[in-house]
Amino acid sequence: MTISADNAHDQWLASEAEAETMIPMIGKLNRENNVVVSIHGHTLINKSVIQILKAHRFARQIDDVELDPADSLSVLQIVQGFNLGACSLDLAALWRKFEKSGDSDLEAWLRGELAPVIDQKGDIKGTSHDVVLYGFGRIGRLLARILLERSAGAGPKLRAVVVRKNSDKDLYKRASLLRRDSVHGAFKGTIRVDEENSTIIANGTPIRFIYASDPSDIDYTAYGIDNAIIVDNTGRWRDKDALSQHLKATGAARVLLTAPGKGVKNIVCGVNDQLIDEHDTVLSAASCTTNAITPVLAVMDEVFGVIRGHVETVHSFTNDQNLIDNFHKGDRRGRSAALNMVITETGAAKAVSKALPQLEGKLTGNAIRVPTPDVSMAILNLQLEKPVGSKDELNDLLRDRSLHSSLRRQIDYTDSHEVVSTDFVGSRAAGVVDGLATITSGDTNAILYVWYDNEFGYSCQVIRVLETMVGGKLKSFPVSQ
């Protein structure tokens, strides 16, 4: 979409009108058909006019040209009459594929492309599945936000949160922490507190707060919850036996740990989620760093073969550290997180082999905690079996995989000259390759820099594991580009 200086304002007003027209269409498709509309992974559900127009402009970073809102509107006007079943529609990818097809009849082309879900309204793979968050800390609250975004249709549904009661105003404080976040901003929606029923109602979804200290003593069925997946985000228990306490609770069926687990499958969605079996009662979503680096390492190993490597993580501080110097059972972590860079250990490099067994024993790792509240970086220094070519050739490969492979939800890519860590707050990718920082040293050496939102990006990966567990993954269109 080319806009001249002379008519820029007029075209902007026209685009605003087109975006305004899209909003009720996008909302209705989501509520009534369980259709998720996006532009290159950026969802348009519950977005403002300006946010929708920014998403259209963002398309230029992928397609080299902006997506014209008029083209998106044309697609939406047609598909709303298709009586679609549950699916995910990428407007930018659909439009570019249509342009490349050479077809002149958009409606006929869309009928062919979306044939598997046309007239399939109500045919949703999987059913609504009860989810309980055990713990309501940094990750727990972000999981709640993401689940509440996806309240329409099938898939995992947030029903309750289990916490310890800390004060008479506990419920109000929990609601306030959900409503406001110093890093991720305000909750997008409305929140009400029903103190009498120990319930927070967020965007119309009632979330029952259950106060308990022993996971095995809870009767979830007393709250209308059954066959639930318990998402343990406390970090208190890490092995299968300890996590199995949750399964003793009436109404609990499965457990998902938001940390590396011992004696259980560690799942990095996009890489080894095919290992999830309906009979698995306890699973782990691995760590934020493992999720960030494993998809990129999977590509590098597939294409070039990884002989050995070192992972250095520059990680934002966490609640485990002290704000000022005080006793801590861990080495160095007792020193002020807000004032120091702190060298500490990380098991992320070794944990990669739980998702990619062929890398067992090939990776070492270390971590430096730094005085930032969110967004971290992993530096991958790799020795490879095959030549990687030039920096540009390697970046082209990684950019292509971020757009057109099965890992496109896990790997993102940027080659901006100005990005810094705060620009990745809210990134939904597991990791974002910084192409400008890529180094190729010799024929078989490569150094890659991968940004990741260690809170929100990781939480998105946890949700993807949840969706796989309940069989709620949506069919995505276009199928290929």
N, C-alpha and C positions, 0 to 999 in steps of 0.2 A: 504494500500500500504506500504509494508515493504522495507526499503532501507538500505542496509548494508554500512558500512563506506568505503569499498573497491570500490564499484561501484556507490557511491552517486552522483558523478559529472556526470557520464554517464547517469544515470537515470534522473538527473535534466535536462540535455540537451534534452533528449527524451521527457520529460514533457513539456519543453518549445516549442518544435516543435508541440506537440499535442495542446497546448494552442493557438499557432499561427494559426493552422488550424481551430480551433473553432471560432476565432474572426469574419471572414467573414460570417460564418454560422449563428452566433448569430445576427449579424447586419442585414442580409438579412431576417431572420425570423421576426425580429422586424419591419423592414421597409415595407415588402411586405405582411406579414400575421398578423401584430399586435400581435406577440407572445413575451411575456416577459420571458426570461430565467434567472433562479436564482439558488443559492445553499443555502438552508435553509434561505430564505428571503434576501440574498445578491445578488442583481441584477448583471448580467454579461454584461449588455449592455454598450457599450462604455468603457469597461475596458481594461487595458493593459495586457500583458502576465503575468507580475508579480502579478497583482491584481487578475487575474483569478486563478493562482496557489495558492495564499494565501487563496482564497475562498475555494479551494479544501482542503487545510490543515485545515481550520476552521471547516470543517465537522466533524473532530474528536471530537470536543467539544459536538456534538450532538449524533453522532453515535459510539463514542469511537474509530473509525478508520478513517483515511483520505479517502477522495474520490479520486480514481485513475483517473487522467485526461484521460487515455485511455478508461475508462468506459463511462465517459461523452461524449467523442468524438464518441463512438459507438452509443450512444443514439441520438446525433445530426445528425449523418450521416443517420440514419434511418428516423427520423421524418421530415427531410427536404424534403423527398419525399412524405409526407402524405398530402400535400396541406391543411395545418391546417387553421382553423378559429381562431379568436382572443381567446387567452388563456394565462395562466401563467403556465410555466413548471418548477418544482423544480427538477433539475437533481439528487441531492443527494437522495431526498425522492423517486423519481421514481426508482433509481437504487437499493436502499435498499428494496423497496417493491418487485421488480423483484427477488432479491436474496432470499427473504423469500418465494416467491411463489413456488420455486422449479422447475420452468419452465426452459427449456434449450433453447428455441427459443425466443430471445429478440424481434425480429421484430413482431412475432405473438402476443407476450404478449403486446407490445406497441400498436398494432392495437386494441386489446381489451380494454386496459386501456384508450386510447385516442379516442375511437370510436365516442363520441359526437361531436368532432371537426374535425375529418378527412373529407377531401373534403368539408370543409365549408369555404374556403377562400372567404373573402368579406362579410361573414355573421356575421356582427358585431352588437351586441346588443347596441342600442343607436347610436347616431351620434355625429359628432364633434359639440361642444357647445361653443359658445363664452363666454370668461371670461374676466372681467375687474377688475384690482386691484385698489381699491380706497385707495391710500396711498402707499408709497414705502419705509417704514422704515425697521426695523430688520425682522419682519415677512413677509412683502410684498416682500422683495428681495429674501428671502428663498423660498417663494411660487413660485416666478418667476423661480428660479433655478430648482425646482422640476417639474414644468409644462414644462419647456424646455427640461428636460430629457425625457419626455413622448410625444414628438411632433408627433410621428408616430401613425396612426390609429385614432380610435374614442375616445370620451371622452372630458373632458374640455380642451379648447385651449386658451392660453393667447393671447389676441388681443390688449389690451391697458392698460395703467396705467394713473390714474388721480392724479395730484399733483398741488401744488401751485408753481408758478415760483419764484425762489429765487434770480436768477442772470442771466446775459446774457450768462453765461457758464453752465446754469442749466442742459442741456441735457448731456453735457460731464461729469459733476460731477455725475449725476445719473448713467451713463455708467460705470464710474470708481468705484462707490460703488458696482455695480453689478459684476464687473470684479474682485475686490479684497475685501477680508473680513479678518479682523484681527483674528477672531475666526474660521471661517469655510474654510479659504484658498481661493485659486484662483478659479474662475469660470472655469468649465471644458468645454472649447470650445472657440469660437471666438466671438468677439463683435465688431460691426462697428456702427458708428454714422452717420445718414443721417439727418443733421441739417435742411436742406431745408424742409423736410417733417416731422420734429419733431418725428423722428423714430429711435429707436435702433434696430439693426438687430443682434440677438443673435442666433448662430448656424443656420442661414438661416431663422429664424422666425422674421418677422417684428413686432415690438411692438410700437404702436403709443402712444406718450405721449400727453395727453390732459391737458392743463392748465386751471384750474377752481377752484373756491372757493365755489360755490353753486351746490350741486349734482343734484338739480332738473332742472337746466337750460341747462344741456348737451343734445345734440342731437347725440346719438351714431350712428344712422343710417347714419349720414353724413360721418362717417369713415368706412362704410361698416359693421357695427356691429349691430346685432339685436337679440332680445330675449336673452339678455345677463344676466349672473349671475354677480352681482357686489359684490366683496369680500371687505368689508370695514375693513381695518386693521389699521385705524387711532386711534381707541379707543375713538373718539370724541363723538359718539352717541351710547347709549347702550339700549334704549327702542324701542319698535316697532313703535311708532308714529314718533320718530325722524329718525329712519332708513328708514321709508317709504318715506322719501324725495327722496331717490334713485329711487323709482318706478315712480316718476313723470317725470323722464328723458326719452326721446324718445329712444326706443331700449332696455330699461332695463326691465327685467321680474322678477327677484328674487334677494334677498339680503342675503349674508352670513356674519355674524359678527365674527371676530376672537377675541372674548372676551366674558365673560358671558353676557347674554342678559336678559332684563326684559320684561315680557309679550310675550315671544316667546319660542319655543322649544329649549332647550339647548341639543345639540347632542354630545354624546361621541361615536364615531364610534366604532363598535364592541359590544357595550352594548345596546344602544337604537336607533340605526339608522333605525330600522324597523318602527319608528314613522314618518319618513320623508314621506310626502305626496306630490304628484305633485301639489296640490293646495296651499301648504305652500309658501308664498311669502317672508317671512322674517324668517331666522333661525340663531341660534348661534352655534358656535363650542365649546362653553364653554371656560374654561381657561386651560393653560398648566398643572397646578397642578391637576385640576379636571380630566383631561384626563389621567394623570399619575396614580392616585390612584383609580379611579372608576373601571377599569377592574379587578384589584387585589381584591378590596372590593367585587365585584360581585362574584368572585370565593369563597372568604371566607364566604360570606353570604349564597351562595347556598349550600356549603358543611357543614358549621358549625353553621350558623346563628349568626348574629352580634347583640349583646344586646346593647352595646355602645362602643364608641371608641374616641380616640383623635388623631388628625393629626398634627404633628409638621413639618413644611416645612423649610428646610435650603435652601434658594433660592439665586441664583446669583443676583447681583444688576442689575437694569434696567435703561433705559434712563429717567425714571420718577424721579430718585434720583439726588442729586447734587454731582459733583465730589469733591468739597470742600464745607465747611459750608456756607450755604446761606439760604435765606428765602424759605420756602416751606409751602404750605397750610396744608399739612399732618403732623401729629405728628411724630417727630424723623427723618422723611425722608429728612429734610433739612441738616442733618449732613453728613459729607463726606462719600460717598459710598465706596470710595477706601481705607478708613482708619478704618472703623468701622463695627462691627456687629450691625445691627439695627433691633430691635424688631418692628414688624408691624402687622397689621391685615391681615387676608386672609378669603375670603368668600368661598374658595374651599371646605371645609368640609361640609358646609351647602348646597353648590351647588350640591354635590353628589346626593342628594335626587331628583334633577330634572331628573337625569338619572335612579336612583334607588329609587323610591318613598317609598319603604319599610324601607329605612334608615332615613326617615324624623325624625328630632329631636334626632337622636342617636349619632351624631358626633359633636365634638367641634374641633376647629383648631386655630393655631397661626402660625406666620411666622417669621423667622430671615433672614434678608438680609445680605449676606456676601460678602467680597471683591473678588469675582471671576466673570468673564464676562459671563459665560455660564455653564450649567449643575447644576441641583439642586437635592435635596434629600427630599423625604417625609418619615417620620417615623410614622408608623401606630401602635398605641397601642390599641389592641382590646380585649374586653371581649366577649366571645362567648357562645353560648348555649350548644354546644357539645364539648367533649374533642378533642383536636387537636393531641394528641399523641406526639411523640418525635419530636425534631427539624428536624431530617432526614426524618421522615414521612411527615411532613408538606412541607419540601423542595421538596421532590419527587413529591408531588401533584402539587406544583406550577411550577416545571420544566416540568412536563407532560403537564400541561395546556398551557405552553408557546410553546410547540411543536405540540400538537395534537388536540387542541381545536379550536373553532371558534374565540378565542381571541389570537391566535398565532401571529397576526400582531400587537397586542397591548401590550402583555406581553412578555418580554424577561427575561432571567435568567442568572446569573453568579455565579460561586463559586470559582473564582480566588482569590488567597491570596494576589495579588499585585495590583488590580485595584484601581484607584483613579478617581476623577471627570473628568479629561481631557480625560480619556479613553472612555468616553461616548459621546464626541462631535461627532455629526453626526449620532448618533443612531436613527434609524427610528421607533423604538418602542415607544409607549406612556410612558412606564415605564419599568425598568429593576430591577427585584428582586435580591438583594444581599444575596445569600443563606448563606454565612458564617456569616452574621450579624443577621440572624434570631434568635429570642429568644422565647422559649416556657416556660412560667412561670406558673406552676400549670396546672390543667387539661384543663381549659377553657380560658387561657390567652395566647396571642401571640403578639409579636412585630416584625414587618416587616420593612425592609429598602428598599426603592424603589428609584433608580436613575432615572433621566430623563433629556434629553436635552430639556430644556424649550423653546428653539428656534426651532431647526430643528425637533426634535421628535414631537413637537406640530404641526409644519407646515405640517408634513406628515399626521397627524390626520385630519387637515383641508382639505387636498387634498382628503382624503378618504371620507369625507363628501361631497365634491364636486362631486366625482365620483358617489356616491350614488344618489345625486340630479339629475344627468344627465343620470342615468342608464347605466353607463359605466364600471361597475365592470366586470373584466375578470373571466371566468371559470378557476378554479385552478386544477392542476393535480400534483400528484395523489389526487384523491378525499378523500381518507382516507388511513391511514397507518396501 
